[in-house]
Structures are given as C-alpha cells and as structure tokens.
Amino acid sequence: MIDFLHQFGLLFLVIVAISFLVKLMRQPIIVGYVLSGLLFSIFFATRDFDGSPILLMAELGITFLLFLMGLEFDFKSLRYLGKEIIITTSIQSLLFFGIGFLASAPFHFSFQERIYLSILFMFSSTLLVAKWIEDKKEINTLHGKVILGTLIIQDVFAILALTFLGVAQETSALKIVTIPLLGFGLLGIAFLLTRFVLEKTLRFSSKFPELLFMVSLGVCFLFVEIAPYFGYSATIGAFIAGVTLANTIYKNDILSRLKPLIIFFNMLFFVGLGFQMNITPSANLFLFIGVLCVLSLFLKPIIIYATLRWRGYDLKTSFYGGIYLAQLSEFGIIIIAAGILSGNIGKQLNSLGIIAIIVTMIISSYFIKYDRKLLRLAEPFLRRGERFFKTVKQVIPDQHLSCNVLFFGYQELGQELHERLKSMGKNLLVVESDPEQIELLKRQNANYVYSSVRNPDFFNHMHFKEVELVISNSIDLDENKIILNELKKTNPNAVVILSAKSTKDSLELYDAGTDYVIYHASLNHQHMSLLLEDYTTDINKMIAKKFTEISRFEEWEHKRKKERENTRFFEIEQFLERVHPQKLKDVAAKKLFGDNFSSKQNLKRTRTVSRKDRLGNDHKE
C-alpha cells in the first residue's frame, strides 16, 4: 500500500509538471494527461510496479466521463437545434464513416477493426471545441451555435454506436432483438425516476450540500449497476444517469458539486490510456496514423464546409464549422477502449487512436486560434466555388432592399429590438444568414434578406441612402467593420449601433466611427429600451452615454492589461520586453515596417488623439 502511494504521488507530480508545460504551450490539457501516463510508464514505473490500481481508477474515469457528458446533455436543447443541423450532421457522419472504412482497407486491418476505426473518424472533440468556443465568447454567434449543435448530435450518434457495438457482440438472435427493447425499459426507469422519485429526493438533498453530492453519485452507480441486467455496459448506464439528472431543475447545483471529482477521474482515464500505450516501430502503423491525421485535418473541413453550404448556411459559418471540427474525438478512444476490453480488436488500435487524436487536437487548436486569418486567406478561393451552392433562398428581389432601419442578425436581442422599432412605425429589414431564423421570419411575415455581410453582391443591391439606423447583432469584428465602412461611404449621417464581445473590440469599433457599441457582457433589455428611447427622442443623451461607455471600457481594458502583466507566467518575449521593452518593440516594428516605422508611430499617436477629440466634439454637440 505504501509503495503504491509513493508511486501514485510520483505519478501525480509528473502529471502536474507535464500538464503545466502543455498549458504554457497553449495545448489541450488532455495531451498533458496522456503524455504523463506514457512518460511515467517509460521512465518511472519499475518492473515490480503494479499498475492495476491505476487502470482500475482509469476504468472509473471512463464511467465518470460518460456521466459528465450525460450531465451536460439536455433533451430540451434538441428542440432548438433545428432540422438543418440534424440533417447536415447525419450526412457528414455517414460520409466520415465511409471514408474511414475505405482509408483503412489497404492497411490489412480486420473487418471489425475497420469498423472501430471508421467510428473513430466520425466524431470531433466536444471537450476541446466547446472549451475554445467558450473562451472566445462565441457561444451566441451563428457559427458557435451550429458547431455546438453538431457536437450534440455527434454525441448522440456516439452513444448509439457504443450501444450498437455492444449488441453486435451477442451471438443469440433472441438477445439481438430483445436488447434494443430492454433499452426502452431502461429509459422508462430513468423517466419514472425523474418524474416521481428524484424531484422530491433532490429537493430535500439540496438543503444539505454533502447529501446532494452523495445522492447524485448514488444515481450514477444505480444505473451503472442495473444497466448490465438490460444488456448494456456500465458506461452506457453512467451516461443515462447523467441525462436523468440533467433534466431536473437541480442540474447546475449537481454539476458544480460533482465536477471536481469527475475531472479528477477523467484525468486518470487519459493518464491510464497513456500508461497502456505500447508504441512499437511499425512503418505500416505510422503511415496509417499519418493518413488518418491528413484526412481529419483537411478532408473533414472540406466535407463539413460543403454540406453546411449545401444546406443554406453562409460562407463564414460553414468555413468556421469545418476548421473547428477538424480533429478526432476523445469519444472514439472510449469506443476503442470498449472494443479492446471486449476482445473484438487488438491493443495496437489503442496507441494508434491516441496518437492520431493528440496530433489532430494540437494542429486543429491552431486552426481555431487563427480562424479569422485563415478565413481571409481562403475566402477568395471559396468565392470561386459559390456557384455550386446557389439556392432559391438566396435570390433576393431589389425592391426589398430599402428601409429606414436595417438589422443584421435576428437572434435573441435582435428580436426584442425588432418588435420595439416596429411598434414605432419604422420600415424594417432584417439581413439573416441562419436558415432556421429565416423560417421564423417567414412565419412572422417580416421583411428579410437571406444573405451575409461577406457576400460582395449584397452591398451592390442595398440602398443605404434611405437608412436612418443600422443595428448589428453580430459580434464579429471584421463583419461589423465592413458594415460600418459600406454605410459611411454612402450615408455618413446614419446612426450605427454595432455589437462587440470584448472591451477591446468595443474601443476598436468606436475608433472606427461607430455611434454606439453594444457590449453583450454588460447588456440587458432595459438598457436597450432606454437607448432606443434616446435615439427617437433626444440623440444627445445617446452621445453622452457613448462618452461614458468609452471611458468605462478604457478603464476596464487598462485594469485587465495590468492584471495580465502581474499574473501571467513569463514567456521568452515577455522576458526580453521587461529587460528592454521599448528597444524590443522598435526592433520588431522596424522588421515589419522598415523605413515606414516612424510614420506608423505618428499615425498611432494621431489615432489616439483623434479618439479623444472626437469624443469631446460629440459631447459638446
């Protein structure tokens, strides 16, 4: 026991060190976990080391990982996905399965191994992509909703695949028929438990945090225990338990109390995967890993882009959908691990899958990080293929493109503002690129244009001279700048209200000449109602609010920069900058701009002064 504690303590120190280095390099934390297990097995595990307790905890980890996924899964969210995302994801999944099956054919895998590899290729990483979207504050954007919706559907397909593979192991025809029926029985127990037992039990338990913690774990292990009696694995039972708790009003309380424990065991699951990796030099194996990574990183985005465009989504949403979902999924590893435990496939697939997932996660993280730059590079080439994606919905008659108030985006806030302005008797037009929102606009008999700001033909048909007010619900900085520039060219007197996801973007839009910026983090409907009232009654009040907002944003941005400087770990550029900050900046700037460096400095000073002058003039007016 003492030896195990000593070895486990050493393992945990390795995990901390490797994970810290991995996050310094801004890579997914899962990579750190797997590398920790691999390095520990190579350099620290002695011959007499008993790794079975770690593998046992790793098995608990897979159970808790499925339980966590179930907790974060809400059936109510399926109602808001829309048929377009369900259809698109279904088509993509079938294509990915076929590609994985064909790509594995020349590498002498067995039929069953090819099935598992095809399923591995089908899915993208929910843990990685959801974290990126949350960090980039893009949950409420159209592409954010499409990507998260796609991941939800993929998770459902993954659970169905795991169930199907479990049923396929049965040799009895009777069991093959009865197991799906028993699945409905298991779901029925979950429904009855939620409806008649859990509500009262959780209401009482919520008064005592420790009891709520224990009851939630009890529900998890209840389904882990009974699932095998219905012909399903313990992991499927854990997922159903998570879904059962997710559809109660106590979901958030349960998640907040259980998440640290679940994260700990999830970490042990990925560490266990690294610990079990057995990398043998095989040219055939590494060649297939290379093929799988290339297909995932380059062919997957093309298929996702094409299917989303075919279903009517705009170029930007389709492109972001492709590059965000360009990796393989941790769910694939769960399915492969289940296949190894059942004896259907060999252990070499475990190492193959882990390496492919890590490589694609690392590279796709850079795709996501530099998504805007990649879109700018790819857009001219993508425009050439637009003729293949023309649909009836994109044919817009010219007479619809004149209005007093122009909306970009109809989601959430846009709907509230639209109704308010409509009651004022304004002639409104909505520019929307989401097919689901288009259906809603049709039902409401609203004037709309199915188009995107990035569509170069849109501005050729738009009559901006009649526009009094433009409101953009998009938080994309580039798109908002395009709207502002096109409007100010033809109608500089129009009032422009744009949206931003950060104080930095807000200040940049104010610098560009925006009349008012909606900062979503500090926004409420009462605030917007007052703003519209000021616009219609006294524009000077709106200008005064703008002045106050800019001062507040500048103060926030200054505080954030100061906090980052005080808390950020040293990187090499920061170290050099602190040694001789101005010299480093001048050298870097001269490399970029050459002899024009001094003029760039003067331009920056002029912009800083011009913002203050403009604010002062606006306030006086």
N, C-alpha and C positions, 0 to 999 in steps of 0.2 A: 504493500500500500504506500509506504514511504517512498519507494523507488518510483512508483507511478506519479505521485505528487511532484517529486523532483523533476521527472521527465515532462510532465504536463506544464509545470511552471516554466521550464526552459522553452517548451513549445510556444507558450503564450508570449514570452519575451521576444521570440523570433517573429511571431505574428505582429506584435506591436511595432518592431523595428522595420519589417518589410512593408507593412501597411502604411507606416508614416512616410517611407521613401516613395512608395507608389503614389500617395496623395500629393506629395511635393511635386511629382512629375505630372500631376493632374490626370491620373488614370483611374479607371473604375476600381473601387475597393475590393471587388471580387477577385481581381487579378492578384492583389496582395495576399488574399487568403489562400488561393491555390498555390502560389509561389512559396508561401510559408510552409505549407504541408510538404511540397516537393523538396525544398531545401532541407527541411528538418529530417526527412526520410533518408536523404543522401549523406548529410554531414553529422547529424547528431544522434540518430537512432542507432543504438548498439545492437549487436547480434541477438543478445538475450532480452532485448526490449519487447514487451508485449503490447502491440498496438491495438488489441481487440477493444479495450475501453474507449479509445478514440474513435474507432469505427462504429462502436455502439452509439456514442454520442452523435456521430455523423448521421446515423440512421434516424435518431431523434430529430436531428436538424432538418432532414428532408420532410419529416412529418410536420414540423413546425413551419417550414417554408410553405407547404401547401395550405396549412391552417391560416397563415398570414395572407396568402393570396385570396383565400376564401373570405377572410375578414374585410379585405379591401374591395371585394366584389359585391355589388349591389344590383339586384334584379331590376330595381326601379330605373337604373341608369340605362338599361337596354331599351327602354321605351323612347329615350331621347336620341338614340344613335341614328335612327332613320334607315330606310331600306337601302339607300345608296351605299352606305358603308358596309352593310351586311353582304350585299351582292358583290361589291368590289373585293372585300376580304375573302369571300368564298372562292371567287375566281382566282385570286392571287394564290391562295393556299393549294388549290388543285394544280396550278401551273408549277409552283415550287416543289410539290411532291413529285410530279412527273420529271422535272429537271434533275432532282436529287437521285431519283431511281435510274435515270439514263446515264447520269455522270458517273455513278458507281459501277456500272456494268463492266467496263474494261479492267477493273482492278481486282477481279477474282474474289469478290465478297459473296457469301451465301445469299440465298433469296431473302431469308429473314433479316440478315444484316443490312441488306439494301433497303428493306422496309424501314428499319430503325434510322438509317442514315437519311432517308427521304423525309422522315418526320422531323429529324434534327434540322434539316434545311428549311422546313416550312415556317418556323416561328422566329420572331425577333424578341430582343430582350426587354421585357416590361420593366425590370428593376432599373436598368441603365437609362432607357429613353424617358421614362416617367420622371426620373430624377433630373435629367437635363431640361426637360420642359418646365418643371417646377422652378429650377434655378434660374432659367432665362425668362421667367414670368410670362410664359406663352400659353398657359392653360386655357385662357379665354379667347385666344386667336382661332381663326378658322382652321389653320393647319394643325394647331395644337389639339383641337377637338377631334379632327379627322384621325390624327395619329393615335391618340389615346383610345378612340373608338375602335380603331383597327386592332390595337393591342388587346382590348377587352374581348373582341370576337375571337382573336387568336388563342387567348387563354381558355375560352370555352371549347374550341376545337382541340386544344392540347389535352384537356380533361377527357374529352370524348375519345381521343386517340389512346390515352392511357387506359381507359375503360375497355376499348375495343381490343387492345393487345392482351389485356388480362383475360378477356372472354375467349380470344383465339387460342389460348393455351389449352383450353378444355378439349378433351377427346370425345366426351359424351355429347351426342346430338341433343339429348334432353337438356343438359346443362346449358348448352349454347343458346337454346330457345328460352329457358327459364331465367337465366341471369339478367337479361335486359328487363324482364318483367319484375324480378326482385328489386332491380334498381328503382323502379317506380315505388315499390314498397318502402325502400329506404328513404326516398324523398318524401313519401307520405308521413313517415315517422317524424322527419325534420319539420314538416309543415304543422303537424299536430302539436309537436313540442313547442314550436314558436307561438302557436295560436292559444294554447290552453295552459301551458306549464311555465315557459320561460318568462313571460311577461311579468307575472306576479313574483316569481323567484328572483328575477333580476331587479325588480323594483325594491324589494326588501334588501337584497345584497348591496345595492348601490349606496346604501347608508353607511356601509362598512367596507372601506377600500380593500382590506385583506380578504374579506369574504367574496367580494366581486371577482377578485383575482382567482381565487380557488374554484368558484363556481364556473367561471369561463374555461379554466383548464379542465374541469370535470366534464363539461360538454364536449370538449375536444376529444378526451380519452374515452368518453362514452361511445362516440361514433367510430373511433379507432378500434374499439373492442367489438362492436356489433357488425361493422362493415364486412369482415371476412365471412360471417354467417350468411350474408346475402350474396357471396361470391365476388366481393370487391376487396381491393387491397386496403391496408390501414391508411395509406396516404390519401386515397380517394375519400375515406371516412373523415380524415382530418380536414380536407377541403370542404366537404358537406357541412361539417361542424362550423367552420369559419363562415360559410354562406348563411347558415342558420342564425348565427349571432349578428352577422352584418345587416340582416333585415329586421333588427329590433331597434328601438329608439336609444338603446344604451351602447350602440356600436362604437362611438367615439371614446366613451369612458373605458370600454373594454380594451380598445386598441391602444390607448395611451398607457394603460397599466401593464399590458402584456408585451408591448413592442420591445422593450429592452431584453426581456428573456428570449423572445423569438429571434431577435437579431443575434444574440449570443449563440444560439443553437444553429442558426443559419450559417454563421461564421464557421462553426465546427463542421458543418456539412461540406462547405467548399474546401476547408483545410483537409478534411478526410479524403476528398477527391484528389487533391494534390499528393497526399500521403500514399494513395494507392496507385499513382501514376507509375507506369513502367515503360520508360522510353527506350526502345531498342532501335539501333540504327538500321532502318529499312527504307531503301530508296522508294519502293512502291508506296509505303505508308505516307512518307513525307510529300511525295508527288501528289497523292490524293488530297492531303491537307491543303497543299497549295492550290489545287483545282477548286476545292470547296470554298476557300477564302476568296479567290478571284470571282467565282460565281456569286458569292454572297455580297461582296463589296461593289461589284459593277453590274452584274446582270439583274440582281434583285431590284436595285433602284430603278432600272430601265422599265422593268415589268410593272412595278408599283406606279411609276410616273404614267406609263401608257394606260393602265387600267383606270386610274383616277381621272385622267383627261378624257378618256372614252366615256366615263360616267358623268362628265359635265363639270368637274372641278377645274378651277383656273390653273394657270401655269405655275405660279408660285407655290400654291398649296400642294400641287402634285409633285413638284420638284422637292420640296421640303419633306413630304411624305416618303419619297424614295430614299433620300440620304439619311434621314433619321432612323429608318428601319433596315439599314444595310448590314446589320450584324446577325449572328446566330444567337439563340436564346438559351438561358440557363434552364428553361423548361425541357429543352432537348436532352440535357445532361440527366435530368430526373428520369426521363423516359428510358434513356440508355442504361442508367444505373438499375432501373427496374428490370430491364431485359437481361442484364448480367446476373442479377440475383435469381432470376427465374431459370437461368441456364440456357436461354434462347440464343444468346450471342456471346462472342468471345470478349475477354477483358481488354484486348488491344483497342477496341472501339471506345473505351473509356478515355484513354490517353489521346486518341485521335480527336474525339469530340471536344475535350477540354482545351487542347492546343488551338483548334480551329475557332472555338468560342472566344478565347483570350485574344487571339490575333485580330479577329473581326471587331471585337469590342474596342480595342485600343485604336485601331485605324478609323472606325466609324465615329469615335469620340471627336476626332479632329474634323471629320465631315460636319458634325453637328456644331462644333465650336466656330467653324469658319463658313457657316451656311450662307451668309449674305454674300461673301466674296465668291463662293462657288456659283451662286445664282447669277451674279453679274457676269462671270466668265462664260457660263453655259447658256445664258438667255439668248444671245444672237443665234446660236446653233439650234436651240429649241424652237425659235420662231419660224425657222425654215420648214419645220415639220407640222406647223399648226393646221395646214390644210387637211391633214388626216383626222383631225379631231373636231371639225366643224359640226355643230348640232343645230337643230331648229331653234333652240332656246337662245342662241347667240345672234340670231338675225333680228336686229333692232330697227324699227322704223324711225326716221329722222324726226318726225313730228313729236315724239315722246321726249326728246332731249332738250326741252326748255322748261324752266321752272323758276320760282322765287327762292326756294330752299332746296339745297342738294345734300342728300345723305349718302355717305359711304359706309355701308355696313348696317344691318338691321338687327343684330343680335343684342339681347338684354337692354342695355342703355339706349340703343337706337330706337327700340320700340316705344319706350317711355317718351322720349323726346318727339318722336314722330307724331304720337297721339296729341301731345300738348300743342305742337305747332299747327297741326291740322285743325284743332279747335279754334285757333286764332284766324282761320280762313286763308292760310298760306297755300300756294300751289307747290306741292312737294313731289320730289322724285328720288327714288332710292336706287343706288348702284350696289348690286349684290353679286357675289361670286359663289355663294353656297347654294347648291341645288335644293336642299331641304328648306332654306329660308325663302327661296323663290316660290315653292309650293305654298308656303304660308302667305306670302304677299298676294299670290293669285286668289287665295280664298278670301282675303280681306279687300279685294278689288283695289289695291293700291297701285299707283304708278311706279314702275320699276324698270331697271335696265339690267339685263343679265350680262355683266361684263366685269373686267378687272382694271384697276388703275394701270397695271403693267401692259395692258393691251394698247399698242400705239394707235390703233384706229379709233379708240374711244374718244380721245380729245379732238379728233378731226370732225366728229359729229356733234360735239357738245357746244351749246350756245351759252357761254359764260357771261355775256354782256347783260343778260336779264337776271342773273343770280344775285340775290341780296345777301344770302347767308349760306355758308358751307360748313357742315359738321361731319367730321370723320370719326368713326368708332374704331378704326384700325389703330393698333399701337405699333405698327411697322414704321420705323423712322424714315426709311427710303421712300416708301409709298406716300407718306404724309408730305415729304419734301417735293415729290412730283406733283401732288395736288396743289400745293401752295404756289409753286413756280408757274404751273399752267394757268392758274386762276389770276395771279397778279399780272401776267402778261397782257391779258385782255380786259380785266376788270379790277383794277387796283383798289377801288372803293368798297368792294365786297368784304363782309366780315367773315373771317376764317376761324373756326374752332376745331382744333385737332386734338388727338389723344396721344398719351405717352405712357410708357411702362416704367420710367425711372426719372429721377430729378435731372440727371444728366441730359437725357433726351428732351425733357421739357425745356431746359435752358437753351439747348441747341435749336429747337423749333422757335422759341422766342427770338433768338439771334437772327433766324432766317426771315422774321417778319410776321409770325403768327399773331393774330389778335388775342386769342386766349387758348391755353392748353389745358385739357382735362387730364389731370394726373389720377389714374384709376385707384391708386392705393389710398388716396385721401378724399375719395368721392362718395357722395350719397345723393339720393334722388332729390332731397330738399335743396341741396346745393345747386343742382342743375335747374330746378324750377326757378329759384331766385335769379340765376344767371340769365335764363330766358326772359324773365320779367324785366330785368335791367336792360336787355337788348331791345325789347319792344317799347320801353318807356323812357329810359334815360341811359344813353350809351356811355356817359361819363362815369357812371357807377361801375360799369363793366371795366373801363380803363383803369379805374382806381383799384379794383380787385386784381387786375393783371399786375399792376405795380407791386401790390402786397405779395402776390404769389411768387413773383420773381425773386423778391428779397428773401422770402422764406425758403425757396428752392436753393438759392445760392448759399444760404446759411447751412442747410441740410448737407449739401454737397461738400462744403468745407469741413463740416464735422466728420463726414464719412471718410474723406481723404485722410484726415488726421487720425481717425481710429485705425484705418488700414495700415498707415505708416507705423503706428505704435504696436499693432498686434501681429502684423504679417511676418512670417519667418523669412530670414534672409535668403534671397536668391542672388546669383552672381552679379546680375545687372544692378540690383539694389545696393549690393556691397560697393561696387565701383562708383555708383551715383553718390553714396554717402561719403566716400573718400574724396571725390572731387565732382560734385553734382553738375555745375554749370559747364565745366570743361567736357564732361562726357556727353552732355546734351548737344553742345556746339559741334563736337566731332561727329556725332551721329547725324545731326542735321545737315552738316556740310557734305557728308557722304550721300545723303538723299538728294539735296537741292543744289550742291555745288556752289557756284558764284551767286546764285539767287537767294542764298541763305539770309543775307541781311534784309532783302526785300520781304522775305517771308516773315521775319521778326517784326518788321514795321507794319505789315498787314495785320498781324495778330494783335499788335497794340491798338491799331486803328479800330479793329472789330470790338475790342474790349471797351474802348472809349465810346464807340458809336452806340453800343447797347445802353450805356448809362445816359448818353444824350437823348436817345430815342425815348427811353423811359421818362426822362424829365419832361420832354416835349409832350408826350402823351398825357402825362399827369396835369401839365398846365392847361392843355386843351380841354 
